[in-house]
Amino acid sequence: MPRPRFTRRTFTLRPALGTDKGARLARRAAQPLVSSRLCHRNSQAARAVMGRSLAEAGPGGRMETSTLQRPVPARRPVSEWRLQIGHRRRLARADLLGVAAWVSAGMAIALWLAAAPVRLASPGDVITAAGIAAGMIGTDLILVMIVLAARIPVIERTIGHDAAMTVHGSLGKPALYLLLAHAGLLVVGYAATDGSSWLAETISLLTVSDVLLATLGLLGIAAVVITSIVAVRALLPYEAWYLIHLGSYVAVWIALPHQLSMGGMLAQGSWQRVYWLALYVGGFGAIVWFRFAVPLVRSIRHRVVVERVQQVAPGVVSLWLRGRNLNELQARGGQFFIWRFWSGSTWWHGHPLSLSAAPTPTHARVTVRALGHGSRRLASLRRGTRVSFAGPYGIFSDQARSRSRIAVAASGIGVTPIRAFLENLDAAPGAVTILLRARSERETYLWDEILAWARDTGAACYTSVGRRGAGSAAWLSATDEARGVSAATIWPDLAASDLYVCGPAGWADCVEADARRAGLHPEQLHRERFDW
C-alpha cells in the first residue's frame, strides 16, 4: 500500500537502523513523534509535541512523520543475543519451578505408597487408603498455593506476580475437590470396615477434636475457593475477599493436627513426618518472612513518607513519595509495590500501585485513579504521612524482554506502569513504537510525559482517542477501526518485537488477540493486570 506524501521533509516510523540509511539517520539524531488531541491541547507542552493521530495517518494507519532535530540521550541498547540469553535462562528457571511443584506432588503419593501395602486387606482398607492419598495430594497443592502467594523473590523474578497468582488460583478447585474426596472416602472406608452407617461414622469422627478442627479447616478452604469464583468475587468488596483469604492460612494450619494423630502414615519419628512438617514450616515460614518481616524491615529502613499530592486530572492524582536510599530496592519501571498509607482512613488497606516514574534514590511516584472508596481517600493524604510498603513485584519491566524491538499499548490509567517502564528502557532510536488509547481527551493521563520521552529517544508514538468501534474484538476508536487500522498496521514488525500491554482487562484481551493474529508469539507478550 503506498504511503501518503507530505510537503515537509519526512521519513517513515520504522527507519532501517541496520542499513546505511538507517545509520545516517541515527547519527543525525532524527526523532519521529506522533501524537494528537491531548487533554490540555492549549498548553505550551501540548503544542510543542502535537503531531498526527491514527485517524490522520492515511489508509491503513501507516504514516510518516516530521523529524525533530534534538539529540538522543547517550544509550547502549541491549543486544538481541543478550536478551535471548536472559530470556532462555528465565524460562529454564520457570521449568525448574514447575518440576519442583510436580516433585512435591509425587512425594505426597510416595508417602502413601510407603504405607499402603499394610492397609489393603479389605475393600474398606482400599477406600480408606485412597482417601488418605487424596488428602495428601490435596494438602500438598494447598501448600504449593501458599508458596506461590508468599511473594518469594525467585518466583517473582522468574514468572512474575501475575503468573504466580494465576497458577495459585488454578490450583484452588483441584485442591478442594481432593480434600472433599478425602473426607468422603474416609467416611465410606471407615464405615465399611466397622460395619456402620455413613451418618453414624460421620458423627463418630466429629467427636474427635482433631477431626473437628480439620472439618472447620475444610469449610474455610471451601469458602476461599467459592469467593474466588469470578461471579461471586464480583459481588464482594476487595476488603472482604482479602480477609477471607487471610483466614485460609488458619484453615490450613488447624488441619495439621489430625494428619499427625490419625493413622500411622505420619508416625512419630518417621521420615514421612519430618518431610511433611518441613513442607508446612517452609510454606508458612515463607509467608511470614517475605510478606511480613521483609516489608517491615524495609519500611523502617527507607522511611518513606508522602511529600506531595498532585492532581493529574479529575479523579486522578500522583503521589510523590520521599525516602532514603530507595535505589537499594532495585525497582524497575513497570513494577508495583503494595503501599500502606498510615492515615486515619487508609492505614488498614494495602494498595497495589505501580510506579508511574522510574524511582530515584530519594523519590518515587505512583499515580492513582479513584475507582473505589480506598483509592478515593488517597487524594486527601497529607504531606508527611508515613508509608509502609512491600515490593517491588512483577516482571512487567525491561528485564523480561526477549527482543530488541518494543511495541507498547496502554489505555486509561494503564499508562502509569508504561510511563515508568519506558523511562528505564534501553533501546535504539526507532526501536520502540507506542500506542496510547483513551475514550476521551479527559483520560489522556501522563500522555505529555510519554510524548516528551518519545521525542527525546526517537520512539514513534500513535494515539487513538474516541469510543471503541463496534464488535467485541474492537480495541481502537471507531474511526480507526473503520479505516482498517490494526495491530499489524501499527506494529508491522510485531513478530520480531516484545509487546507490553496495560489497560482494562477486556481491552487488553482484544489487543492480545489482534497481536496474535499479527504473528506475536505467547512468550513475546507482557501484560500488567489491574484486577484482583
C-alpha positions as CSV (number, residue, x, y, z in Angstrom):
1,M,0.0,0.0,0.0
2,P,1.6,3.4,-1.0
3,R,2.4,5.8,1.8
4,P,0.9,9.3,1.9
5,R,3.2,12.1,1.0
6,F,3.6,15.3,2.9
7,T,5.1,18.5,1.6
8,R,7.6,18.8,4.5
9,R,10.7,16.6,4.9
10,T,9.6,13.2,6.3
11,F,10.8,9.7,7.0
12,T,9.0,6.6,8.0
13,L,8.3,5.5,11.5
14,R,10.5,2.4,11.0
15,P,13.9,3.5,9.9
16,A,16.0,0.5,9.0
17,L,18.7,1.2,11.5
18,G,20.7,-1.8,10.2
19,T,21.2,-0.1,6.8
20,D,23.4,2.7,5.7
21,K,20.5,5.0,5.5
22,G,19.4,3.9,9.0
23,A,22.8,4.6,10.4
24,R,22.9,8.0,8.8
25,L,19.5,8.8,10.3
26,A,20.7,7.6,13.7
27,R,23.8,9.7,13.6
28,R,21.7,12.7,12.6
29,A,19.5,12.0,15.7
30,A,16.3,12.1,13.7
31,Q,13.4,11.8,16.1
32,P,9.9,10.6,15.0
33,L,7.0,11.7,17.1
34,V,3.3,11.2,16.5
35,S,0.5,12.4,18.8
36,S,-2.9,14.0,18.8
37,R,-5.7,15.5,20.7
38,L,-4.1,15.9,24.1
39,C,-6.3,16.7,27.1
40,H,-4.5,20.0,27.6
41,R,-4.1,20.9,23.9
42,N,-3.9,24.6,24.6
43,S,-0.9,24.2,26.9
44,Q,2.6,25.0,25.7
45,A,3.8,21.5,26.3
46,A,1.0,20.0,24.3
47,R,1.5,22.4,21.4
48,A,5.2,21.6,21.3
49,V,4.6,17.9,20.8
50,M,1.4,18.0,18.7
51,G,1.6,15.6,15.8
52,R,-0.8,13.2,14.0
53,S,-3.2,10.6,15.2
54,L,-4.0,7.3,13.6
55,A,-7.1,8.9,12.0
56,E,-4.8,11.4,10.2
57,A,-2.3,8.9,9.1
58,G,-3.8,7.8,5.8
59,P,-5.2,4.5,4.7
60,G,-4.4,1.5,7.0
61,G,-3.0,3.7,9.8
62,R,0.6,3.8,8.3
63,M,2.1,7.3,8.5
64,E,5.2,9.4,8.0
65,T,6.3,12.0,10.5
66,S,8.5,15.0,10.5
67,T,11.9,14.8,12.0
68,L,12.8,16.7,15.2
69,Q,16.4,17.8,15.4
70,R,17.0,17.0,19.1
71,P,19.9,14.9,20.3
72,V,19.2,11.4,21.5
73,P,20.4,10.7,25.1
74,A,23.5,8.6,25.1
75,R,22.4,4.9,25.4
76,R,23.8,1.5,24.9
77,P,20.9,-0.6,23.7
78,V,20.9,-4.2,24.9
79,S,21.9,-6.6,22.1
80,E,19.5,-9.1,20.8
81,W,21.6,-12.1,21.8
82,R,21.9,-10.9,25.4
83,L,18.1,-10.5,25.6
84,Q,17.7,-14.0,24.2
85,I,20.1,-15.5,26.7
86,G,18.4,-13.8,29.6
87,H,15.0,-14.9,28.3
88,R,16.1,-18.6,28.0
89,R,17.6,-18.5,31.5
90,R,14.3,-17.2,32.9
91,L,12.4,-19.9,31.1
92,A,14.8,-22.6,32.4
93,R,14.2,-21.3,36.0
94,A,10.4,-21.4,35.4
95,D,10.8,-25.0,34.2
96,L,12.7,-25.9,37.4
97,L,10.0,-24.4,39.5
98,G,7.4,-26.4,37.6
99,V,9.4,-29.6,38.1
100,A,9.7,-28.8,41.9
101,A,5.9,-28.5,42.2
102,W,5.4,-31.8,40.4
103,V,8.0,-33.5,42.6
104,S,6.2,-32.3,45.7
105,A,3.0,-33.9,44.4
106,G,4.9,-37.0,43.6
107,M,6.4,-37.1,47.1
108,A,2.9,-36.9,48.6
109,I,2.0,-40.1,46.6
110,A,5.2,-41.7,47.7
111,L,4.2,-41.1,51.3
112,W,1.0,-43.1,50.6
113,L,2.8,-45.9,48.7
114,A,5.3,-46.3,51.5
115,A,2.5,-47.2,54.0
116,A,-0.2,-48.5,51.7
117,P,0.8,-52.2,51.4
118,V,-0.2,-52.9,55.0
119,R,-3.6,-51.2,54.5
120,L,-5.2,-53.1,51.6
121,A,-6.6,-56.2,53.3
122,S,-10.2,-55.4,52.6
123,P,-12.4,-53.1,50.4
124,G,-12.7,-50.7,53.3
125,D,-8.9,-50.5,53.6
126,V,-8.6,-49.8,49.9
127,I,-11.2,-47.0,50.1
128,T,-9.5,-45.6,53.2
129,A,-6.1,-45.6,51.6
130,A,-7.5,-43.8,48.5
131,G,-9.0,-41.2,50.9
132,I,-5.6,-40.7,52.6
133,A,-3.8,-40.3,49.3
134,A,-6.4,-37.8,48.1
135,G,-5.9,-35.8,51.3
136,M,-2.1,-35.9,51.0
137,I,-2.1,-34.7,47.4
138,G,-4.8,-32.0,48.1
139,T,-2.9,-30.7,51.1
140,D,0.3,-30.6,49.0
141,L,-1.5,-28.5,46.4
142,I,-2.6,-26.1,49.2
143,L,1.0,-25.8,50.4
144,V,2.1,-25.1,46.8
145,M,-0.5,-22.4,46.6
146,I,0.8,-20.9,49.8
147,V,4.4,-20.8,48.4
148,L,3.1,-19.1,45.2
149,A,1.3,-16.5,47.3
150,A,4.4,-15.8,49.6
151,R,6.0,-13.4,47.1
152,I,9.3,-15.2,47.2
153,P,11.8,-13.2,45.1
154,V,13.0,-16.1,42.9
155,I,9.4,-16.8,41.9
156,E,8.6,-13.1,41.4
157,R,11.7,-12.6,39.2
158,T,11.1,-15.8,37.2
159,I,7.4,-16.0,36.4
160,G,6.1,-12.7,37.8
161,H,3.4,-12.0,40.4
162,D,0.5,-12.2,37.9
163,A,1.5,-15.6,36.6
164,A,2.2,-16.9,40.1
165,M,-1.2,-15.8,41.3
166,T,-2.8,-17.3,38.1
167,V,-1.3,-20.7,38.9
168,H,-2.3,-20.2,42.6
169,G,-5.9,-19.6,41.6
170,S,-6.0,-22.5,39.1
171,L,-4.9,-25.0,41.9
172,G,-7.8,-24.0,44.2
173,K,-10.6,-26.1,42.8
174,P,-8.5,-29.3,42.3
175,A,-7.2,-29.0,45.9
176,L,-10.7,-28.5,47.2
177,Y,-12.1,-31.5,45.2
178,L,-9.3,-33.7,46.5
179,L,-9.9,-32.7,50.1
180,L,-13.7,-33.3,49.7
181,A,-12.9,-36.7,48.3
182,H,-10.5,-37.3,51.2
183,A,-13.3,-36.6,53.7
184,G,-15.9,-38.6,51.8
185,L,-13.7,-41.6,51.1
186,L,-12.6,-41.8,54.7
187,V,-16.2,-41.9,56.0
188,V,-17.1,-44.6,53.5
189,G,-13.9,-46.6,54.2
190,Y,-14.2,-46.4,57.9
191,A,-17.9,-47.3,57.8
192,A,-17.2,-50.3,55.6
193,T,-14.5,-51.5,58.0
194,D,-16.6,-51.0,61.1
195,G,-19.9,-52.2,59.5
196,S,-21.7,-48.9,60.5
197,S,-23.7,-46.4,58.5
198,W,-22.1,-43.3,56.9
199,L,-24.0,-41.0,59.2
200,A,-23.0,-42.8,62.3
201,E,-19.4,-42.8,61.2
202,T,-19.5,-39.1,60.4
203,I,-20.9,-38.3,63.9
204,S,-18.3,-40.6,65.5
205,L,-15.4,-38.9,63.6
206,L,-16.6,-35.4,64.6
207,T,-16.3,-36.3,68.2
208,V,-12.6,-36.4,67.8
209,S,-11.2,-32.9,68.4
210,D,-8.5,-33.0,65.7
211,V,-11.1,-34.1,63.1
212,L,-13.5,-31.4,64.1
213,L,-10.7,-28.8,63.6
214,A,-9.9,-30.4,60.2
215,T,-13.6,-30.1,59.2
216,L,-13.6,-26.4,60.1
217,G,-10.4,-26.0,58.1
218,L,-12.1,-27.7,55.1
219,L,-15.0,-25.3,55.4
220,G,-12.6,-22.4,55.4
221,I,-10.8,-23.6,52.3
222,A,-14.2,-24.1,50.6
223,A,-15.1,-20.5,51.4
224,V,-11.9,-19.3,49.9
225,V,-12.4,-21.2,46.7
226,I,-16.1,-20.2,46.4
227,T,-15.3,-16.5,46.9
228,S,-12.6,-16.8,44.2
229,I,-15.2,-17.7,41.5
230,V,-15.4,-14.7,39.2
231,A,-19.2,-14.3,39.6
232,V,-19.0,-14.4,43.4
233,R,-15.9,-12.3,43.6
234,A,-17.6,-9.5,41.7
235,L,-20.2,-9.2,44.5
236,L,-17.6,-8.8,47.2
237,P,-15.6,-5.7,48.1
238,Y,-11.8,-6.3,47.9
239,E,-11.5,-5.9,51.7
240,A,-14.0,-8.8,52.4
241,W,-12.3,-11.0,49.8
242,Y,-8.9,-10.3,51.3
243,L,-10.0,-11.1,54.9
244,I,-11.5,-14.4,53.8
245,H,-8.2,-15.3,52.1
246,L,-6.2,-14.4,55.2
247,G,-8.4,-16.9,57.1
248,S,-7.3,-19.6,54.7
249,Y,-3.9,-19.7,56.4
250,V,-5.6,-20.5,59.7
251,A,-7.8,-23.1,58.0
252,V,-4.7,-24.9,56.6
253,W,-2.9,-24.8,59.9
254,I,-5.7,-26.2,62.1
255,A,-5.9,-29.2,59.7
256,L,-2.4,-30.3,60.6
257,P,-3.1,-32.0,64.0
258,H,-5.4,-34.6,62.6
259,Q,-2.8,-35.5,59.9
260,L,-0.3,-36.3,62.7
261,S,-2.7,-38.1,65.1
262,M,-4.9,-40.1,62.8
263,G,-3.3,-43.3,61.4
264,G,0.3,-44.3,61.2
265,M,1.5,-42.8,57.9
266,L,3.0,-39.8,59.6
267,A,4.0,-41.6,62.8
268,Q,6.3,-40.0,65.4
269,G,10.0,-40.2,64.3
270,S,9.2,-41.4,60.7
271,W,10.9,-39.7,57.7
272,Q,7.4,-39.1,56.3
273,R,6.5,-37.0,59.4
274,V,9.8,-35.0,59.1
275,Y,9.2,-34.3,55.4
276,W,5.6,-33.3,55.9
277,L,6.4,-30.9,58.7
278,A,9.2,-29.4,56.7
279,L,6.7,-28.6,53.9
280,Y,4.4,-26.8,56.4
281,V,7.3,-24.9,58.0
282,G,8.7,-23.9,54.6
283,G,5.4,-22.7,53.3
284,F,4.3,-20.8,56.3
285,G,7.8,-19.6,57.0
286,A,8.0,-18.1,53.5
287,I,4.7,-16.3,54.2
288,V,5.9,-14.8,57.5
289,W,9.3,-13.8,56.1
290,F,8.6,-12.4,52.7
291,R,5.1,-11.0,53.3
292,F,5.6,-9.5,56.8
293,A,9.2,-9.5,58.1
294,V,11.0,-8.2,54.9
295,P,8.4,-5.5,54.2
296,L,8.6,-4.3,57.9
297,V,12.4,-4.1,57.9
298,R,12.5,-2.3,54.5
299,S,9.7,0.2,55.6
300,I,11.6,1.0,58.8
301,R,14.9,1.4,56.9
302,H,13.8,3.5,54.0
303,R,11.4,5.8,55.9
304,V,9.0,6.6,53.1
305,V,6.6,9.5,53.5
306,V,4.2,11.4,51.3
307,E,5.9,14.5,50.0
308,R,3.0,15.9,48.0
309,V,-0.2,15.0,46.2
310,Q,-0.5,16.3,42.6
311,Q,-3.8,16.3,40.7
312,V,-3.3,15.0,37.2
313,A,-6.9,15.0,36.1
314,P,-10.4,14.9,37.7
315,G,-10.3,11.8,39.9
316,V,-6.6,11.1,39.2
317,V,-3.7,12.1,41.4
318,S,0.0,11.4,41.6
319,L,1.5,10.7,45.0
320,W,5.1,11.8,45.3
321,L,6.9,9.8,47.9
322,R,10.2,10.6,49.6
323,G,12.5,8.1,51.2
324,R,16.1,7.1,51.9
325,N,18.3,5.0,49.6
326,L,15.3,3.8,47.5
327,N,17.8,2.7,44.8
328,E,18.7,-0.2,47.1
329,L,15.2,-1.7,46.4
330,Q,16.4,-2.3,42.8
331,A,12.9,-1.5,41.5
332,R,12.4,-1.2,37.7
333,G,9.9,0.9,35.9
334,G,6.7,-1.1,35.4
335,Q,6.9,-3.0,38.7
336,F,4.5,-2.3,41.5
337,F,4.5,-2.1,45.3
338,I,1.8,-2.7,47.9
339,W,1.7,0.6,49.7
340,R,0.1,1.2,53.1
341,F,-0.5,4.9,53.9
342,W,-0.7,5.4,57.7
343,S,-3.5,7.9,57.9
344,G,-6.8,7.6,59.8
345,S,-8.8,6.4,56.9
346,T,-6.2,4.4,54.9
347,W,-4.0,2.6,57.3
348,W,-6.0,-0.7,57.3
349,H,-5.8,-1.3,53.5
350,G,-2.8,-2.0,51.3
351,H,-2.8,-0.5,47.8
352,P,-1.1,-2.4,44.9
353,L,0.1,0.5,42.8
354,S,2.6,0.6,40.0
355,L,5.4,3.1,39.8
356,S,4.5,5.9,37.3
357,A,8.1,7.1,37.1
358,A,11.4,5.4,37.4
359,P,12.5,5.7,41.1
360,T,15.5,7.8,42.2
361,P,17.5,7.3,45.4
362,T,15.2,9.7,47.2
363,H,11.9,9.7,45.4
364,A,9.2,7.5,43.9
365,R,5.9,8.3,42.3
366,V,2.6,6.5,41.9
367,T,-0.4,7.7,40.0
368,V,-3.9,6.6,41.2
369,R,-7.4,6.8,39.7
370,A,-10.2,6.9,42.2
371,L,-12.1,3.7,41.3
372,G,-13.3,2.8,44.8
373,H,-13.5,4.1,48.4
374,G,-10.0,3.1,49.2
375,S,-8.3,4.8,46.2
376,R,-10.5,7.8,46.5
377,R,-9.2,8.6,50.0
378,L,-5.6,8.7,48.7
379,A,-6.3,12.2,47.2
380,S,-6.7,13.6,50.7
381,L,-3.4,12.3,52.1
382,R,-1.4,14.9,53.9
383,R,2.3,15.8,53.5
384,G,4.4,13.7,55.9
385,T,2.0,10.8,56.0
386,R,4.1,7.7,56.8
387,V,4.1,4.9,54.2
388,S,5.0,1.2,54.6
389,F,5.4,-1.0,51.6
390,A,6.1,-4.4,50.2
391,G,7.8,-5.0,46.9
392,P,8.9,-4.5,44.2
393,Y,6.8,-7.1,42.5
394,G,6.1,-8.3,38.9
395,I,8.2,-8.7,35.8
396,F,6.4,-6.1,33.7
397,S,9.7,-4.4,33.1
398,D,12.6,-4.3,30.7
399,Q,14.2,-7.3,32.4
400,A,11.5,-9.6,30.9
401,R,12.4,-8.5,27.3
402,S,13.3,-11.1,24.7
403,R,13.6,-8.9,21.6
404,S,15.4,-5.6,20.8
405,R,12.3,-4.1,19.3
406,I,9.5,-3.0,21.6
407,A,5.8,-2.5,21.0
408,V,3.7,-0.8,23.7
409,A,-0.1,-0.5,24.1
410,A,-1.6,1.5,27.0
411,S,-5.1,2.6,27.8
412,G,-6.6,4.7,30.5
413,I,-4.9,4.5,33.9
414,G,-2.9,1.6,32.5
415,V,-0.5,4.2,31.2
416,T,1.1,4.5,34.6
417,P,3.4,1.5,34.6
418,I,4.1,2.1,30.9
419,R,5.4,5.5,31.7
420,A,7.9,4.2,34.2
421,F,8.8,1.2,32.1
422,L,9.7,3.5,29.2
423,E,12.0,5.6,31.4
424,N,14.1,2.5,32.3
425,L,14.2,1.2,28.7
426,D,17.4,1.0,26.8
427,A,16.5,0.8,23.1
428,A,17.9,2.1,19.8
429,P,16.2,5.1,18.2
430,G,13.2,3.9,16.2
431,A,13.1,0.5,18.0
432,V,10.0,1.5,20.2
433,T,6.5,2.1,18.9
434,I,3.8,3.2,21.3
435,L,0.1,3.2,21.0
436,L,-1.8,5.3,23.6
437,R,-5.6,4.7,23.8
438,A,-8.3,6.8,25.5
439,R,-12.0,7.1,25.3
440,S,-11.8,10.9,25.5
441,E,-9.3,13.6,26.0
442,R,-10.1,13.7,29.7
443,E,-8.4,10.3,30.0
444,T,-5.1,11.1,28.5
445,Y,-3.2,10.7,31.8
446,L,0.6,11.4,31.6
447,W,0.5,11.5,27.8
448,D,2.5,14.6,27.7
449,E,5.4,12.9,29.6
450,I,5.3,9.9,27.3
451,L,5.3,12.1,24.3
452,A,8.3,14.0,25.6
453,W,10.1,10.7,26.2
454,A,9.3,9.6,22.6
455,R,10.6,12.9,21.3
456,D,13.9,12.6,23.2
457,T,14.6,9.0,22.4
458,G,13.4,8.6,18.8
459,A,10.4,6.4,19.6
460,A,7.2,6.5,17.5
461,C,4.0,7.3,19.3
462,Y,0.5,6.8,18.0
463,T,-2.7,7.9,19.7
464,S,-6.3,6.7,19.3
465,V,-9.0,8.8,21.1
466,G,-12.7,8.1,21.0
467,R,-15.2,5.4,21.7
468,R,-14.3,1.9,20.7
469,G,-15.5,0.5,17.4
470,A,-18.5,-1.8,17.1
471,G,-17.9,-5.5,17.8
472,S,-16.5,-7.4,20.7
473,A,-12.9,-7.5,19.2
474,A,-12.6,-3.8,18.8
475,W,-9.9,-2.1,20.8
476,L,-9.2,1.1,18.8
477,S,-11.5,4.1,18.3
478,A,-14.5,3.6,15.9
479,T,-12.8,5.9,13.4
480,D,-9.6,3.9,13.3
481,E,-11.4,0.6,13.2
482,A,-13.4,1.8,10.2
483,R,-10.2,2.7,8.4
484,G,-8.8,-0.8,8.9
485,V,-6.2,0.1,11.5
486,S,-5.0,-3.0,13.4
487,A,-2.0,-4.3,15.3
488,A,-0.4,-5.3,12.1
489,T,-0.5,-1.8,10.7
490,I,0.6,-0.1,13.9
491,W,3.4,-2.6,14.6
492,P,4.4,-4.1,11.2
493,D,7.3,-6.0,12.7
494,L,5.3,-7.3,15.7
495,A,6.5,-10.9,15.1
496,A,10.1,-9.6,15.9
497,S,9.1,-7.5,18.9
498,D,8.1,-7.7,22.5
499,L,4.6,-6.4,23.2
500,Y,3.8,-4.7,26.5
501,V,0.1,-4.2,27.2
502,C,-1.6,-2.5,30.1
503,G,-5.2,-1.3,30.4
504,P,-8.7,-2.6,31.2
505,A,-8.8,-6.4,31.1
506,G,-11.4,-6.6,28.2
507,W,-9.5,-4.1,26.1
508,A,-6.1,-5.8,26.8
509,D,-7.7,-9.2,25.8
510,C,-8.7,-7.6,22.4
511,V,-5.2,-6.2,21.9
512,E,-3.7,-9.6,22.7
513,A,-6.0,-11.4,20.2
514,D,-5.2,-8.9,17.4
515,A,-1.5,-9.2,18.1
516,R,-1.6,-13.0,18.0
517,R,-3.2,-12.7,14.6
518,A,-0.4,-10.5,13.5
519,G,2.2,-13.1,14.4
520,L,3.1,-12.4,18.0
521,H,4.2,-15.5,20.0
522,P,3.0,-16.0,23.5
523,E,6.4,-15.6,25.1
524,Q,6.7,-12.1,23.5
525,L,3.6,-10.8,25.3
526,H,3.8,-9.0,28.6
527,R,0.7,-7.8,30.4
528,E,0.1,-6.0,33.6
529,R,-3.3,-6.7,35.2
530,F,-5.1,-4.3,37.5
531,D,-7.9,-6.7,38.5
532,W,-7.8,-8.8,41.7
